[in-house]
Amino acid sequence: MNPVTAFTIIMLIWAISDFVSKKTKSLISTLLVASIIFLVGFKTNIFPEDLLSSSSLLALGQTVVGFIIVHIGTMISLDELKKQWKTVLIGVSAVAGIAAFLFLIGSFFLDQNFVIGAIGAISGGTISVIIVQESALASGLVLVAVFPVLIAAFQGLIGFPLTSLILRKEATRIKGEYRAGTLKVEKTEEHHEEEAKTMMPKALQTTAGTLFVVGVVVLLSMYIDGLTNGILNTFVVALLFGIALRAFGVVKPNILSGIDAYGLMMLAILIIIFGPLATSSVEDLVALIGPLCIAFAIGVAGSVAFSAIMGKILGYSISMSIAIGLTTLYGFPGTMILSQEAARSVGENEQEVAAIEGQILPKMIIAGFSTVTITSVVLTSIIAEFIH
């Protein structure tokens, strides 16, 4: 297919998907809409099999995955993680619960490769899906590569309404404490100075300079991966470098935000996950419906059980703990949107809304980073090696 035509078609698909997502307040995710359009297009031969590769976005996405991971690392504040250490522990427990339940129970119903794919997808986001896909495709397992894509596409449909109900229950509990005068309201501090802190010289704060610096970090991560024979995965090392570089003020937080190439880079890595859909038959995809339902039921049950237990130990309410665990299904910005909606729906004046949001929002934001951004990437990098 003509590269310009392919590129333009993909931009149209993404524009439609993004429009539907915004209209439904993210209940129907961009990923789900795009997956359906690509599936229908490929299976009806409206789209040629080489649509993604012809657009050049596939090659770009595979090139810049490491760049995006370094960027994600620079989004993480160690100070905030320390303040919310209880939330972090509950989030880590949720991911552990997903893995434990799927390995111990899911293995009775699913092949080990599908179990690993499910763990990566249910506990994480796009990066975890890509990690699974790389290992699966390297072993010639196309269906295993497709499986986490389908999970990722439907995560929001399960996670958003479920978390919304639970957060509203938590918001009601907090409102009761606020009215009884037993709630300690803490003001959220903003750190504008930290946002601008960077040791990078002005010459490297341009689009090209920033991409050069991040590229060097990715190359160093790849070198360490090779040096350790894959024990320290490139993606994990890149994430750790990103966290460290922000913590020491070498680079600014959210390093790629604001540069000219960021939006296209993000879209390109998302395009990667649709690749296996082009070569999968309709029969194969239908056959994945059962495993998909099983994986969700067992994985979400594990998240709920482990997060509730850890939350009880640490003194969090059951509803808050479960909501933290469910952040594996969507991450940011869903964590922010759901927290704000819960506060507005339950609070009856500005003071109540602020008090409720002040209790829920910081926990949910940090929960998303501790589950989707950190723990899932590390865990998936380890277990993906066992796909064969």
Secondary structure, DSSP 8 states (H G I E B T S, - for coil): --HHHHHHHHHHHHHHHHHHHHHTTTSS-HHHHHHHHHHHHHHTTSS-TTHHHHTSHHHHHHHHHHHHHHHHHHT--HHHHHHTHHHHHHHHHHHHHHHHHHHHTGGGTS-HHHHHHHHHHHH--HHHHHHHHHHHHHTT-HHHHHHHHHHHHHHHHHHHHHHHHHHHHHHHHHHHHHHHT----------HHHHH---S-GGGSSHHHHHHHHHHHHHHHHHHHHHTTTSS-HHHHHHHHHHHHHHTTSS-SSTTTTSTTHHHHHHHHHHHTTGGGGG--HHHHHHTHHHHHHHHHHHHHHHHHHHHHHHHHHT--HHHHHHHHHGGGT-TTHHHHHHHHHHHHH-SSHHHHHHHHHHHHHHHHHHHIIIIIIIHHHHHHHHGGG--
